[in-house]
Amino acid sequence: MSYNRRNILQRMIDIQNIVLSHTNRGVTQEWVFENEIFPVYKISRRTFYSYLNTNAKAELKKLNKVAEMQPSLF
């Protein structure tokens, strides 16, 4: 299985959106991790907070911009 930064960034965005939607209802991040994130994504608590701390949308835009500038081989 190859490593793809886009997939990781998209996973971060998905997790951030899940947390945002639940915390708007008044639920804690700890509850969201234990009941929504961990059963699906199987990530550690440290990784979870690292994902929340990353500005994934900006990094994904930057990555897409660089990919558009590179010439295609085919």
N, C-alpha and C positions, 0 to 999 in steps of 0.2 A: 504494500500500500504506500503510495507516494504522499509526501507532505505538500499541502497546498494552503498557502496563507489566506487565500480568499475563503476557503471553507471554514477556517478557524474564525476569521473576522465575521462571517455570516452567522456562525454559532454564537459568537459574542453578542451580536445585534439581537438575535432571537431571545437570548437569555435576558438581556437588558430590557427588551420590550415586555417579556413576561413579568419581570420584577416590577417594572413601572406600572403595569396595569393592576397588579395586585396591591402594591403599596398605595396607590390612589384610593383604594377601598379601605385603607387603614390597617392592613396586615403588615407585620414586621418582615424584614428581609430574612431573618432566621427561619420564620415559618415558611416563607416561599421556598427557601433552599431545601428544607427538610421534606416538604410535601409536594412541591411542583418540580423543582430542578433535579434533585438527586435521583429520584426514581426514573427519570427519563434520560438524563445526560450522564449519570454516573461520574461526576467530577467531585473533587475534594472541595472543602470549604475554602481553602486558600486559593484554589483556581477560580472558584466562584467570585470571590471578592476581587481577584485580579481582573476577571472579565468585566466586572462592574466599574472598575477604575480606568479601563482603557477606552479611549475615544475611537471606537471601532468604525463608526460611520465615516469619520474624516480619513482614517487610514485606508479604508476600502475605496473611497473616492480617489485618493492619491495613487493607489495601486492600479485602479482602472485607467487613470489618466496616463500613467507610465506605459501601460499595456497598449493603449491606443497609439502612442507615439512610436512604438517599435514596429519596424516593417515585418510583414508577414512573409514566411518562407514559402507559402504555397499560393 
